[in-house]
Amino acid sequence: MFRRLLVGNVSKSITSAAAVVGLMSLVSRALGLLRDRVLAGEFGADALLDTYYAAFRLPDLLFNLLVVGALSAGFIPIFTEMFNRDGGQHAAAWRLVNNVLHTVALASVAAGLAIFAFVTPVTRLLTPGFSAEEVRQTADLTRVMLLSPLLLGISAVLGGVLQSLKQFFVFSLSPILYNVGIIAGALFLVPQFGIRGLAWGVVLGAGLHLAIQLPALISAGFRYGWVLDLRDRQLRQILRLMGPRTASLAIAQLNLVAVTVFASSLSAGSLTVFTFANNLQSFPLGVFGISFAVAAFPTLSELVGNRERFIATLSQTIRQILFLMLPATALLVALRAQLVRGLLGSGRFDWHDTVQTTDALVMFCLSLFAQALIPLLMRAYFAQRDSVTPLLTSLGGFLLNITLAIVLPGLSLPGQSRTLGVAGLALAFSLANILQLAVLLVMLRARLGGMDGRTVLASVGKMTLATFVMVTAVQLVKYAIAPLSGTQTFLGVAAQATVATFVGAVTYGGMMLLMRSPEAMAFAETFRRRRRTLVNVTETVTEPGA
């Protein structure tokens, strides 16, 4: 059964694919929260953990610039087109994969060696508020982590192939194993190597991220061969499309670099608080928003010549994302204290750290709907072979974020004496994302001649009403349970959050079904279909002689 799921599970629809990606992302994000709890309990929100998160910046920058831009803007649409027109032989498509693999590996090694040589002065520029010892520690961790972009780069190419073939199950397993590697580093390597054990855990996770995808790729027909042809027409086309997308990703990474610079100048632990809050808000974002964007991209690439179906598919995916993101955002805000305290509140992570993290989390939540839709809209442009428009909108969002990040942390909320601090950085991030979404929507609507806006607005109205009823139920349940479960222990806080979340989800789902929401009906049908498929697979595997 597992082998069949691992090498032959092809998703037939966007919703089905998103369900697979979302479920695996749920597991991955849960492991990510477990990872954060382990780190919070071991180190607290202090300067030592700040160096670990700061050390991610250069390896992440390298990976995003060299790999993600090529895959999201160029590789998947071009590979999909070549694979579908190759008459069943697919030799040219597999040759392209080998060529891209070697190009990515070569570029990763060259760039990694350059960063390795100059890591200390660059780290000093990125963390002006760090002490000399903290800069040395960050540079040391960065050198170890520079192995991860090479492994993740190769893995990302394999994942791009699996996405193009609509085999999302294995692709979605890889982030789970990445987090397993980091957790293993925190639990088993840190006692032996100190903070360097976390860095080696990242490398271990990257290796597992790569290894899990190899069997599915080989089963799909891929065979390794030495190809490195920088003059190849398809490779050059990928590189042309990659340019603006890489610049967009560079801007996103510069946003994180700017946060590192600003946070290093605030109180100790601010970068860790920002990272914890960002990871919490990324939980529903990854499970619901990114999963649909990833699942929709191959289909949008196929439909780019059919305007009506393209718009219909885009509209449906937007509504499905909002159907999940609106209640998820409301739950995150309503249960923020329970979630932060329950997930992170152990060891050296005290109440002051909890308050700072919940404040930042609320600011992030203001733009969760925008952050969930931006990846989808960008892929709508990429499917049309346009990577320039997303670049320009990313640049505008970046400039706004930087401007607001300078001003907002020093401001105070009405009636409060303390400044926003790190929460101001989160608010700046949110406002910039909302602006970027608005611009992307307006320009895409003008290009397509419409985006089924009335249908989207009608669905959002139902979602908003159901979300309001859900939040009311959650608040009532939360306060009713508190005297019974208590709020001073992990089990008490977890019970309060779990019961309130369950009641909220049932209330929201029931309201949407009562209003006969097309999105609710589509999800119900998808889960019924997936259940029947799983039952059929199980029955086939357990037949005598199977």
Secondary structure, DSSP 8 states (H G I E B T S, - for coil): -HHHHHHH----SHHHHHHHHHHHHHHHHHHHHHHHHHHHHHH-SSHHHHHHHHHTHHHHHHHIIIIIHHIIIIIHHHHHHHHHHSTTT-HHHHHHHHHHHHHHHHHHHHHHHHHHHTHHHHHHHH-TTS-HHHHHHHHHHHHHHTHHHHHHHHHHHHHHHHHHTT-HHHHHHHHHHHHHHHHHIIIIIHHHHTTHHHHHHHHHHHHHHHHTTHHHHHHTT--------TT-HHHHHHHHHHHHHHHHHHHHHHHHHHHHHHHHTSSTTHHHHHHHHHHHHHHHIIIIIIHHHHHHHHHHHHTTT-HHHHHHHHHHHHHHHHHHHHHHHHHHHHTHHHHHHHHH-STT--HHHHHHHHHHHHHHHTTHHHHHHHHHHHHHHHHTT--HHHHHHHHHHHHHHHHHHHHGGG-B-TT-SSB-THHHHHHHHHHHHHHHHHHHHHHHHHHHT---HHHHHHHHHHHHHHHHHHHHHHHHHHHHHHHHH-SSSHHHHHHHHHHHHHHHHHHHHHHHHHTT-HHHHHHHHHHHHHHHHHHHHHHHHTSTT-
